[in-house]
Amino acid sequence: MQDSKFVRYITQKEEENFEDTNGANGAGVLTYEELIAMATNKYNALIAHGYWGAKSISEQKIVALTDRWSPSWETLSYPRT
């Protein structure tokens, strides 16, 4: 299962690292080991707070709209044969 907050966090860290290594400040390179440690910490924090796998705002809207406009199976009537 992909978690949107986790993906956004890792993408941000990768972009910050790219900017740091290619920018004017030359802050240094984030190693894969450091990135893995940061990812593990973020994953553990999301799990601990119950946020892992939570739907994004857009996913919540889609579910709400689908529920609103989908017929309930209980209200459908079929002709008896």
DSSP file (Angstrom, degrees, kcal/mol; ACC not computed):
  #  RESIDUE AA STRUCTURE BP1 BP2  ACC     N-H-->O    O-->H-N    N-H-->O    O-->H-N    TCO  KAPPA ALPHA  PHI   PSI    X-CA   Y-CA   Z-CA
    1    1 A M              0   0    0      0, 0.0     2,-0.4     0, 0.0    52,-0.1   0.000 360.0 360.0 360.0 131.8    0.0    0.0    0.0
    2    2 A Q        -     0   0    0     51,-0.1     2,-0.6     4,-0.0     0, 0.0  -0.744 360.0-151.2 -90.6 134.0    1.3    3.4   -0.9
    3    3 A D     >  -     0   0    0     -2,-0.4     4,-2.5     1,-0.1     5,-0.2  -0.927   3.7-152.7-108.2 121.9    1.0    6.2    1.6
    4    4 A S  H  > S+     0   0    0     -2,-0.6     4,-2.3    50,-0.4     5,-0.2   0.860  94.6  50.9 -65.2 -37.3    0.8    9.6    0.1
    5    5 A K  H  > S+     0   0    0     49,-0.2     4,-2.2     2,-0.2    -1,-0.2   0.908 112.2  47.4 -65.8 -40.4    2.3   11.4    3.1
    6    6 A F  H  > S+     0   0    0      2,-0.2     4,-2.6     1,-0.2     5,-0.2   0.925 112.1  48.8 -66.2 -45.3    5.3    9.1    3.1
    7    7 A V  H  X S+     0   0    0     -4,-2.5     4,-2.5     1,-0.2     5,-0.2   0.917 112.1  49.3 -61.1 -43.6    5.8    9.4   -0.6
    8    8 A R  H  X S+     0   0    0     -4,-2.3     4,-2.3    -5,-0.2    -1,-0.2   0.907 111.0  50.5 -62.4 -41.8    5.6   13.2   -0.4
    9    9 A Y  H  X S+     0   0    0     -4,-2.2     4,-2.2     2,-0.2    -2,-0.2   0.937 113.0  44.2 -61.6 -49.1    8.1   13.2    2.5
   10   10 A I  H  X S+     0   0    0     -4,-2.6     4,-2.4     1,-0.2    -2,-0.2   0.904 113.1  51.6 -65.4 -41.4   10.7   11.1    0.7
   11   11 A T  H  X S+     0   0    0     -4,-2.5     4,-2.3    -5,-0.2    -1,-0.2   0.908 109.7  50.3 -60.8 -42.3   10.3   13.0   -2.5
   12   12 A Q  H  X S+     0   0    0     -4,-2.3     4,-2.7     2,-0.2    -2,-0.2   0.908 110.1  49.6 -62.5 -42.9   10.9   16.3   -0.6
   13   13 A K  H  X S+     0   0    0     -4,-2.2     4,-2.3     1,-0.2    -2,-0.2   0.908 111.2  49.2 -64.1 -41.8   14.0   14.9    1.1
   14   14 A E  H  X S+     0   0    0     -4,-2.4     4,-2.3     2,-0.2    -1,-0.2   0.908 112.7  47.5 -63.7 -41.8   15.4   13.7   -2.3
   15   15 A E  H  X S+     0   0    0     -4,-2.3     4,-2.6     2,-0.2    -2,-0.2   0.905 110.9  51.0 -67.0 -41.5   14.7   17.2   -3.9
   16   16 A E  H  X S+     0   0    0     -4,-2.7     4,-2.4     1,-0.2    -1,-0.2   0.910 111.1  49.2 -60.8 -41.5   16.3   19.0   -0.9
   17   17 A N  H  X S+     0   0    0     -4,-2.3     4,-2.3     2,-0.2    -2,-0.2   0.908 110.2  50.3 -64.4 -42.4   19.4   16.8   -1.3
   18   18 A F  H  X S+     0   0    0     -4,-2.3     4,-1.9     1,-0.2    -2,-0.2   0.923 112.5  46.9 -61.5 -44.1   19.6   17.4   -5.0
   19   19 A E  H  X S+     0   0    0     -4,-2.6     4,-1.6     1,-0.2     7,-0.3   0.890 111.7  51.5 -65.0 -39.2   19.3   21.2   -4.4
   20   20 A D  H  < S+     0   0    0     -4,-2.4     7,-0.7     1,-0.2     6,-0.4   0.887 113.9  42.6 -65.3 -39.0   21.9   21.1   -1.7
   21   21 A T  H  < S+     0   0    0     -4,-2.3    -1,-0.2     1,-0.2    -2,-0.2   0.779 125.2  34.1 -80.3 -25.2   24.4   19.2   -3.8
   22   22 A N  H  < S+     0   0    0     -4,-1.9    -2,-0.2    -5,-0.2    -1,-0.2   0.480 105.0  87.3-106.4  -4.7   23.8   21.2   -7.0
   23   23 A G  S  < S-     0   0    0     -4,-1.6     3,-0.3    -5,-0.2    -3,-0.1  -0.132  92.2 -95.5 -87.7-174.0   23.2   24.6   -5.4
   24   24 A A  S    S+     0   0    0      1,-0.2    -4,-0.1     2,-0.1    -1,-0.1   0.767 115.9  59.7 -74.5 -27.2   25.5   27.4   -4.3
   25   25 A N  S    S-     0   0    0      1,-0.0    -1,-0.2     3,-0.0    -5,-0.1   0.770  81.8-154.4 -80.0 -22.8   25.8   26.3   -0.7
   26   26 A G        +     0   0    0     -6,-0.4    -5,-0.2    -3,-0.3     3,-0.1   0.903  23.1 172.6  54.5  46.1   27.2   22.8   -1.4
   27   27 A A        -     0   0    0     -7,-0.7     2,-0.2     1,-0.2    -6,-0.1   0.706  44.8 -97.6 -65.1 -22.4   25.9   21.5    1.9
   28   28 A G        -     0   0    0     -8,-0.4     2,-0.4   -11,-0.1    -1,-0.2  -0.634  39.6 -65.4 126.9 173.0   26.8   17.9    1.2
   29   29 A V        -     0   0    0     -2,-0.2     2,-0.6    -3,-0.1   -11,-0.1  -0.826  33.9-134.2-105.4 134.2   25.3   14.7    0.0
   30   30 A L        -     0   0    0     -2,-0.4     2,-0.1   -16,-0.1    -2,-0.0  -0.762  29.4-138.6 -82.1 121.6   22.6   12.7    1.7
   31   31 A T     >  -     0   0    0     -2,-0.6     4,-2.3     1,-0.1     5,-0.2  -0.351  18.5-114.1 -78.7 163.1   23.7    9.1    1.7
   32   32 A Y  H  > S+     0   0    0      1,-0.2     4,-2.8     2,-0.2     5,-0.2   0.871 118.7  56.2 -63.1 -35.2   21.4    6.2    1.0
   33   33 A E  H  > S+     0   0    0      2,-0.2     4,-2.2     1,-0.2    -1,-0.2   0.903 108.3  46.9 -62.5 -41.4   21.9    5.0    4.6
   34   34 A E  H  > S+     0   0    0      2,-0.2     4,-2.5     1,-0.2    -2,-0.2   0.906 112.5  49.5 -66.6 -41.5   20.8    8.4    5.9
   35   35 A L  H  X S+     0   0    0     -4,-2.3     4,-2.6     2,-0.2    -2,-0.2   0.911 111.4  49.0 -63.8 -42.3   17.8    8.5    3.6
   36   36 A I  H  X S+     0   0    0     -4,-2.8     4,-2.6     2,-0.2    -2,-0.2   0.908 111.2  50.0 -63.6 -41.5   16.8    4.9    4.7
   37   37 A A  H  X S+     0   0    0     -4,-2.2     4,-2.3     2,-0.2    -2,-0.2   0.908 112.5  47.1 -63.3 -42.0   17.2    6.0    8.4
   38   38 A M  H  X S+     0   0    0     -4,-2.5     4,-2.5     2,-0.2    -2,-0.2   0.907 112.7  49.6 -65.2 -41.8   15.0    9.0    7.7
   39   39 A A  H  X S+     0   0    0     -4,-2.6     4,-2.8     2,-0.2    -2,-0.2   0.908 110.7  49.7 -63.9 -42.5   12.4    6.9    5.9
   40   40 A T  H  X S+     0   0    0     -4,-2.6     4,-2.7     2,-0.2    -2,-0.2   0.920 111.6  48.5 -62.4 -44.5   12.3    4.3    8.7
   41   41 A N  H  X S+     0   0    0     -4,-2.3     4,-2.2     2,-0.2    -2,-0.2   0.911 113.0  47.6 -62.4 -42.7   11.8    7.1   11.3
   42   42 A K  H  X S+     0   0    0     -4,-2.5     4,-2.5     2,-0.2    -2,-0.2   0.923 112.1  49.7 -64.4 -44.6    9.0    8.6    9.2
   43   43 A Y  H  X S+     0   0    0     -4,-2.8     4,-2.5     1,-0.2    -2,-0.2   0.935 111.6  48.4 -58.8 -48.3    7.3    5.3    8.7
   44   44 A N  H  X S+     0   0    0     -4,-2.7     4,-2.6     1,-0.2    -1,-0.2   0.879 111.6  50.1 -61.7 -38.7    7.5    4.5   12.4
   45   45 A A  H  X S+     0   0    0     -4,-2.2     4,-1.9     2,-0.2     6,-0.2   0.912 110.6  49.1 -66.8 -42.5    6.1    7.9   13.3
   46   46 A L  H  <>S+     0   0    0     -4,-2.5     5,-2.6     2,-0.2     6,-1.2   0.904 113.9  46.5 -63.0 -41.4    3.2    7.5   10.9
   47   47 A I  H ><5S+     0   0    0     -4,-2.5     3,-1.2     4,-0.2    -2,-0.2   0.938 111.0  51.8 -63.9 -47.3    2.4    4.0   12.3
   48   48 A A  H 3<5S+     0   0    0     -4,-2.6    -1,-0.2     1,-0.3    -2,-0.2   0.832 114.1  43.0 -61.2 -34.1    2.7    5.2   15.9
   49   49 A H  T 3<5S-     0   0    0     -4,-1.9    -1,-0.3    -5,-0.1    -2,-0.2   0.425 113.7-114.9 -93.9   1.2    0.2    8.1   15.2
   50   50 A G  T < 5S+     0   0    0     -3,-1.2    -3,-0.2    -4,-0.4    -4,-0.1   0.713  84.1 116.4  76.2  20.4   -2.2    6.0   13.2
   51   51 A Y    > < +     0   0    0     -5,-2.6     3,-2.0    -6,-0.2    -4,-0.2   0.589  35.1 114.6 -96.3 -12.1   -1.6    7.9   10.0
   52   52 A W  T 3  S+     0   0    0     -6,-1.2     3,-0.1     1,-0.3   -49,-0.0  -0.405  89.7   7.1 -65.0 128.5    0.0    5.2    7.8
   53   53 A G  T 3  S+     0   0    0      1,-0.3    -1,-0.3    -2,-0.2   -51,-0.1   0.506  90.0 153.2  80.6   4.9   -2.3    4.3    4.9
   54   54 A A    <   -     0   0    0     -3,-2.0   -50,-0.4     1,-0.1    -1,-0.3  -0.382  50.5-105.5 -66.3 144.4   -4.7    7.2    5.6
   55   55 A K        -     0   0    0     -3,-0.1    -1,-0.1     1,-0.1   -52,-0.0  -0.434  32.0-119.2 -71.3 143.4   -6.5    8.5    2.6
   56   56 A S     >  -     0   0    0     -2,-0.1     4,-2.5     1,-0.1     5,-0.2  -0.258  32.3-100.4 -71.1 168.7   -5.4   11.8    1.1
   57   57 A I  H  > S+     0   0    0      1,-0.2     4,-2.1     2,-0.2     5,-0.2   0.912 125.2  49.1 -58.5 -44.1   -7.9   14.6    0.9
   58   58 A S  H  > S+     0   0    0      1,-0.2     4,-2.1     2,-0.2    -1,-0.2   0.884 110.7  50.3 -66.2 -37.0   -8.6   13.9   -2.8
   59   59 A E  H  > S+     0   0    0      2,-0.2     4,-2.4     1,-0.2    -1,-0.2   0.899 109.3  51.7 -65.9 -39.4   -9.1   10.2   -2.1
   60   60 A Q  H  X S+     0   0    0     -4,-2.5     4,-2.4     1,-0.2    -2,-0.2   0.892 109.3  50.4 -62.4 -39.8  -11.5   11.1    0.7
   61   61 A K  H  X S+     0   0    0     -4,-2.1     4,-2.7     2,-0.2     5,-0.2   0.907 109.6  50.2 -65.3 -41.6  -13.5   13.4   -1.6
   62   62 A I  H  X S+     0   0    0     -4,-2.1     4,-2.7     2,-0.2    -2,-0.2   0.927 111.8  47.8 -62.5 -45.0  -13.7   10.6   -4.3
   63   63 A V  H  X S+     0   0    0     -4,-2.4     4,-2.7     2,-0.2     5,-0.2   0.922 112.6  49.3 -61.7 -44.0  -15.0    8.1   -1.7
   64   64 A A  H  X S+     0   0    0     -4,-2.4     4,-2.1     1,-0.2    -2,-0.2   0.919 113.7  45.3 -62.8 -44.0  -17.5   10.7   -0.4
   65   65 A L  H  X S+     0   0    0     -4,-2.7     4,-2.1     2,-0.2    -1,-0.2   0.894 113.0  50.8 -67.3 -39.1  -18.8   11.5   -3.9
   66   66 A T  H  X S+     0   0    0     -4,-2.7     4,-1.6    -5,-0.2    -2,-0.2   0.928 112.1  46.7 -63.5 -44.8  -18.9    7.8   -4.8
   67   67 A D  H  < S+     0   0    0     -4,-2.7    -1,-0.2     1,-0.2    -2,-0.2   0.874 112.3  51.6 -63.5 -36.7  -20.9    7.0   -1.7
   68   68 A R  H  < S+     0   0    0     -4,-2.1    -1,-0.2    -5,-0.2    -2,-0.2   0.880 119.3  32.9 -69.0 -38.0  -23.2    9.9   -2.3
   69   69 A W  H  < S+     0   0    0     -4,-2.1    -1,-0.2    -5,-0.1    -2,-0.2   0.506  96.5  95.6-101.9  -5.1  -24.0    9.0   -5.9
   70   70 A S  S  < S-     0   0    0     -4,-1.6     2,-0.1    -5,-0.2     3,-0.0  -0.688  77.8-118.2 -86.3 136.7  -23.9    5.2   -5.8
   71   71 A P        -     0   0    0      0, 0.0     2,-0.3     0, 0.0    -2,-0.1  -0.456  28.8-114.3 -70.2 145.4  -27.2    3.4   -5.3
   72   72 A S    >>  -     0   0    0      1,-0.1     3,-0.9    -2,-0.1     4,-0.9  -0.629  13.1-137.2 -78.4 135.9  -27.4    1.3   -2.2
   73   73 A W  T 34 S+     0   0    0     -2,-0.3     3,-0.3     1,-0.2    -1,-0.1   0.798 104.4  59.8 -63.0 -27.0  -27.7   -2.4   -2.8
   74   74 A E  T 34 S+     0   0    0      1,-0.2    -1,-0.2     3,-0.0    -2,-0.0   0.785 104.8  47.6 -72.7 -26.9  -30.4   -2.5   -0.2
   75   75 A T  T <4 S+     0   0    0     -3,-0.9     2,-0.2     2,-0.1    -1,-0.2   0.591  88.5 100.3 -92.3 -10.3  -32.6    0.0   -2.0
   76   76 A L     <  -     0   0    0     -4,-0.9     2,-0.4    -3,-0.3    -3,-0.0  -0.545  58.1-158.5 -74.8 137.6  -32.4   -1.7   -5.4
   77   77 A S        -     0   0    0     -2,-0.2    -2,-0.1     3,-0.0    -3,-0.0  -0.960   3.3-161.7-119.2 138.5  -35.4   -3.9   -6.3
   78   78 A Y        -     0   0    0     -2,-0.4     2,-0.1     1,-0.0    -2,-0.0  -0.888  30.5-101.3-115.3 145.3  -35.3   -6.6   -8.8
   79   79 A P        -     0   0    0      0, 0.0     2,-0.3     0, 0.0    -1,-0.0  -0.414  39.6-122.9 -64.5 138.2  -38.3   -8.1  -10.5
   80   80 A R              0   0    0      1,-0.1    -3,-0.0    -2,-0.1     0, 0.0  -0.604 360.0 360.0 -82.8 142.0  -39.1  -11.5   -9.0
   81   81 A T              0   0    0     -2,-0.3    -1,-0.1     0, 0.0     0, 0.0   0.425 360.0 360.0-105.0 360.0  -39.2  -14.4  -11.3
